[in-house]
Amino acid sequence: MSLSPPARCQLQKPTLYESVRLRILAPFLTGLHPKKSKGLNTFDFKKKRAKDLESFLSIAKQNFINRNMTIETVLFSLFSSIALISGLMVIRAKNPIHSVLFLILVFCNVSGLLVLLGVEFFAMIFLVVYVGAIAVLFLFVVMMLNIKIAEMQENVLRYLPVGGMVGLIFLLEIFLVIENDLIPVFQLTDSTAHSALNFEMFVNKIQSIPNIEAIGQILYTHSFYFFILASLILLVAMIGAIVLTMHKTTLVKRQEVFKQNAIDFAKTIHKVRSAQE
């Protein structure tokens, strides 16, 4: 059904920006192309594209422009995306050293997520323990063992069924948490709470004291005895490790420099008279 000439004149002429967006987005929104559309004249086709474009722009404005896209949301999306990609590369990399390096990248991005959540102390502990100790230990062990890539691929294929089953269960759990509307039993929270666009810094709204400062105040004031007890335990562990590694054997001759320097040579050297004297 075509419009009458007066109705055509009532249409507002689009601007240059709208015309460019109309030309680019219209084939993807309607699934039609001016050269491939059949049964529609040029005006009806442009009218259909204009309606689709208007609805698309309104949805985009509601979902993106009106949302609170803060720097925390952008960093949250960035850290989580890099962590997921690095986690996939840990199991996809053929070289074990590259896998360990991607694992270190995962730990660093997870520490960034912990900083965004307001738990800076746990983020620093995560970096010190996992990146500074465990990941570096993995890296040195892999470099010293000289693991062959062919043997590693055979071991991966051997444990592939068990790993696939564990991964399937993990994906099923994630699906049940995100899409909890399918099963009423798992409807624990609102579905909008799982959206990254609704990410909110609740820690900053509850208190203004940083996490590290709060832990320091509690640790050095009310719970100082726990801090002293932990230091004593670490001291005993350090002394015990030193004592256990000090093995003295009587079969091996050693030169004790300290005792040699402490000897008084005036008392140890004696003059012996010969028989001729």
C-alpha positions as CSV (number, residue, x, y, z in Angstrom):
1,M,0.0,0.0,0.0
2,S,1.6,3.2,-1.2
3,L,1.2,6.6,0.6
4,S,-0.4,9.6,-1.0
5,P,1.7,12.5,-2.1
6,P,0.8,14.7,0.9
7,A,1.8,12.0,3.2
8,R,5.2,11.8,1.5
9,C,5.8,15.4,2.0
10,Q,5.3,15.1,5.7
11,L,8.4,13.0,6.1
12,Q,11.3,14.8,7.7
13,K,14.5,14.9,5.6
14,P,17.3,13.0,7.3
15,T,20.5,14.7,8.2
16,L,23.9,13.7,6.7
17,Y,24.8,11.7,9.8
18,E,21.4,9.8,9.7
19,S,21.7,9.2,6.0
20,V,25.2,7.6,6.4
21,R,24.0,5.4,9.3
22,L,20.8,4.6,7.3
23,R,22.9,3.4,4.4
24,I,25.3,1.3,6.4
25,L,23.0,-0.3,9.0
26,A,19.8,-0.8,7.0
27,P,20.9,-4.0,5.1
28,F,21.8,-5.6,8.3
29,L,18.6,-4.6,10.1
30,T,16.1,-5.5,7.5
31,G,17.8,-8.3,5.7
32,L,17.0,-6.5,2.4
33,H,19.0,-4.7,-0.2
34,P,17.7,-2.1,-2.6
35,K,18.8,-4.2,-5.6
36,K,17.5,-7.5,-4.2
37,S,14.1,-6.3,-2.7
38,K,11.1,-7.5,-4.7
39,G,7.6,-6.2,-4.4
40,L,8.6,-3.0,-2.7
41,N,9.1,0.4,-4.3
42,T,11.9,2.7,-3.3
43,F,9.9,4.8,-0.9
44,D,8.4,1.8,1.0
45,F,11.9,0.3,1.3
46,K,13.3,3.5,2.7
47,K,10.4,3.9,5.1
48,K,11.0,0.3,6.4
49,R,14.7,1.0,6.8
50,A,13.9,4.3,8.6
51,K,11.7,2.5,11.1
52,D,14.2,-0.2,11.7
53,L,17.0,2.3,12.2
54,E,14.9,4.4,14.6
55,S,14.1,1.3,16.7
56,F,17.8,0.3,16.6
57,L,19.0,3.8,17.7
58,S,16.4,3.9,20.5
59,I,17.5,0.5,21.9
60,A,21.1,1.4,21.6
61,K,20.4,4.7,23.4
62,Q,18.6,2.9,26.2
63,N,21.3,0.2,26.6
64,F,24.5,2.1,26.2
65,I,24.0,5.9,26.3
66,N,21.8,6.0,29.4
67,R,23.9,3.5,31.4
68,N,26.5,4.6,33.9
69,M,29.6,3.6,31.9
70,T,32.3,4.5,34.4
71,I,36.0,3.8,34.3
72,E,35.4,0.9,36.8
73,T,33.1,-0.8,34.3
74,V,35.5,-0.4,31.4
75,L,38.4,-1.8,33.5
76,F,36.3,-4.6,34.8
77,S,35.4,-5.6,31.2
78,L,39.0,-5.3,30.1
79,F,40.5,-7.3,33.0
80,S,37.9,-10.0,32.8
81,S,38.3,-10.4,29.0
82,I,42.0,-10.6,29.1
83,A,41.8,-13.1,32.0
84,L,39.4,-15.4,30.1
85,I,41.5,-15.2,26.9
86,S,44.7,-15.9,28.9
87,G,43.0,-18.8,30.6
88,L,42.1,-20.4,27.3
89,M,45.7,-19.9,26.0
90,V,47.0,-21.7,29.1
91,I,45.5,-24.9,27.8
92,R,45.9,-24.1,24.1
93,A,49.6,-23.2,24.1
94,K,51.8,-26.1,22.9
95,N,54.9,-24.8,24.7
96,P,54.7,-25.3,28.5
97,I,56.8,-22.1,29.1
98,H,54.2,-20.1,27.2
99,S,51.4,-21.7,29.3
100,V,53.1,-20.6,32.5
101,L,53.5,-17.0,31.1
102,F,49.8,-16.9,30.2
103,L,49.0,-18.2,33.7
104,I,51.0,-15.3,35.2
105,L,48.9,-13.0,33.0
106,V,45.7,-14.5,34.4
107,F,46.9,-13.9,37.9
108,C,47.8,-10.3,37.1
109,N,44.3,-9.6,35.6
110,V,42.6,-11.3,38.5
111,S,44.5,-9.1,40.9
112,G,43.2,-6.1,38.9
113,L,39.7,-7.4,39.4
114,L,40.3,-7.7,43.1
115,V,41.5,-4.1,43.2
116,L,38.3,-3.0,41.5
117,L,36.3,-4.9,44.1
118,G,38.0,-2.9,46.8
119,V,40.1,-5.7,48.3
120,E,43.6,-4.3,47.7
121,F,45.2,-6.5,50.4
122,F,44.1,-9.7,48.7
123,A,45.2,-8.4,45.3
124,M,48.7,-7.8,46.6
125,I,48.8,-11.2,48.4
126,F,47.6,-12.7,45.1
127,L,50.5,-11.1,43.2
128,V,53.1,-12.0,45.9
129,V,52.0,-15.6,46.4
130,Y,50.8,-16.8,43.0
131,V,52.9,-14.7,40.7
132,G,56.0,-14.2,42.8
133,A,56.3,-17.7,44.2
134,I,54.1,-20.4,42.5
135,A,54.2,-19.2,38.9
136,V,57.9,-18.5,39.0
137,L,58.4,-21.9,40.6
138,F,56.4,-23.5,37.7
139,L,58.5,-21.6,35.2
140,F,61.9,-22.7,36.7
141,V,60.7,-26.3,37.1
142,V,59.5,-26.5,33.4
143,M,62.8,-25.0,32.2
144,M,64.9,-27.4,34.3
145,L,63.0,-30.6,33.5
146,N,63.2,-30.0,29.7
147,I,59.8,-31.5,29.0
148,K,59.4,-32.6,25.4
149,I,56.3,-31.3,23.6
150,A,55.5,-34.7,22.0
151,E,55.3,-36.4,25.4
152,M,53.2,-33.5,26.8
153,Q,50.7,-33.9,23.9
154,E,50.4,-37.6,24.6
155,N,49.6,-37.0,28.2
156,V,47.0,-34.3,27.3
157,L,45.3,-36.8,25.0
158,R,45.3,-39.4,27.7
159,Y,43.5,-37.1,30.2
160,L,41.2,-35.5,27.6
161,P,38.0,-37.4,28.5
162,V,38.3,-36.6,32.2
163,G,39.1,-33.0,31.5
164,G,36.2,-32.7,29.1
165,M,33.8,-34.0,31.7
166,V,35.1,-31.6,34.3
167,G,34.8,-28.7,31.8
168,L,31.3,-29.7,30.9
169,I,30.2,-29.7,34.5
170,F,31.8,-26.3,35.0
171,L,30.1,-24.8,32.0
172,L,26.8,-26.3,33.2
173,E,27.2,-24.7,36.6
174,I,27.9,-21.3,34.9
175,F,24.9,-21.7,32.7
176,L,22.7,-22.4,35.7
177,V,24.0,-19.4,37.5
178,I,23.6,-17.0,34.6
179,E,20.3,-18.4,33.1
180,N,18.6,-19.2,36.4
181,D,15.2,-18.4,35.0
182,L,15.1,-21.9,33.4
183,I,15.1,-23.8,36.7
184,P,13.0,-22.1,39.5
185,V,15.2,-23.8,42.2
186,F,18.2,-21.8,41.2
187,Q,16.4,-18.4,41.2
188,L,18.5,-16.9,44.0
189,T,19.1,-13.5,42.6
190,D,17.8,-11.2,39.9
191,S,19.1,-11.8,36.4
192,T,20.1,-8.2,36.0
193,A,22.6,-8.6,38.9
194,H,24.8,-10.7,36.6
195,S,25.2,-8.0,34.0
196,A,28.6,-6.4,33.7
197,L,26.9,-3.1,32.8
198,N,25.2,-3.0,36.2
199,F,28.6,-3.4,38.0
200,E,28.6,-1.1,41.0
201,M,31.3,-0.3,43.6
202,F,29.4,-1.2,46.7
203,V,32.5,-1.0,48.9
204,N,33.0,2.7,48.2
205,K,29.3,3.3,49.2
206,I,29.6,1.4,52.5
207,Q,32.9,2.8,53.8
208,S,35.5,5.3,52.8
209,I,38.5,3.5,54.5
210,P,40.7,1.5,52.1
211,N,40.9,-2.2,52.6
212,I,44.7,-2.2,53.4
213,E,44.3,0.6,56.0
214,A,41.4,-1.2,57.7
215,I,43.4,-4.4,58.0
216,G,46.5,-2.5,59.2
217,Q,44.5,-0.8,62.0
218,I,43.0,-4.1,63.2
219,L,46.3,-6.0,62.9
220,Y,48.5,-3.5,64.8
221,T,45.9,-2.4,67.4
222,H,43.4,-5.0,68.5
223,S,45.0,-8.1,67.1
224,F,48.7,-7.3,67.6
225,Y,49.3,-10.6,69.4
226,F,48.4,-12.6,66.3
227,F,50.9,-10.6,64.4
228,I,53.6,-11.3,67.0
229,L,52.7,-15.0,67.1
230,A,52.9,-15.2,63.3
231,S,56.3,-13.6,63.3
232,L,57.5,-16.1,66.0
233,I,56.2,-19.0,63.9
234,L,58.1,-17.8,60.9
235,L,61.2,-17.3,62.9
236,V,61.1,-20.9,64.2
237,A,60.5,-22.2,60.7
238,M,63.5,-20.3,59.4
239,I,65.8,-21.5,62.2
240,G,64.5,-25.0,61.8
241,A,65.3,-25.0,58.1
242,I,68.8,-23.7,58.8
243,V,69.4,-26.4,61.4
244,L,68.1,-29.2,59.3
245,T,70.4,-28.3,56.4
246,M,73.5,-28.2,58.6
247,H,74.9,-31.7,58.4
248,K,78.3,-32.3,60.0
249,T,80.2,-35.5,59.2
250,T,83.4,-36.7,60.9
251,L,84.7,-38.4,57.8
252,V,85.2,-35.2,55.8
253,K,88.1,-33.0,56.9
254,R,87.3,-29.3,57.0
255,Q,89.4,-26.2,57.7
256,E,87.9,-24.1,60.6
257,V,89.2,-20.6,59.8
258,F,87.7,-19.0,62.9
259,K,89.5,-21.3,65.3
260,Q,92.7,-20.8,63.4
261,N,92.5,-17.1,63.7
262,A,91.6,-17.2,67.4
263,I,94.8,-19.2,68.3
264,D,97.5,-17.3,70.2
265,F,100.7,-18.2,68.3
266,A,102.9,-17.1,71.3
267,K,101.5,-20.0,73.3
268,T,101.4,-22.6,70.5
269,I,104.9,-22.1,69.1
270,H,107.7,-23.4,71.4
271,K,111.4,-23.3,70.9
272,V,113.1,-26.7,71.1
273,R,116.7,-26.8,71.9
274,S,118.8,-29.2,69.9
275,A,121.3,-31.7,71.4
276,Q,124.3,-29.6,70.3
277,E,123.1,-26.6,72.4
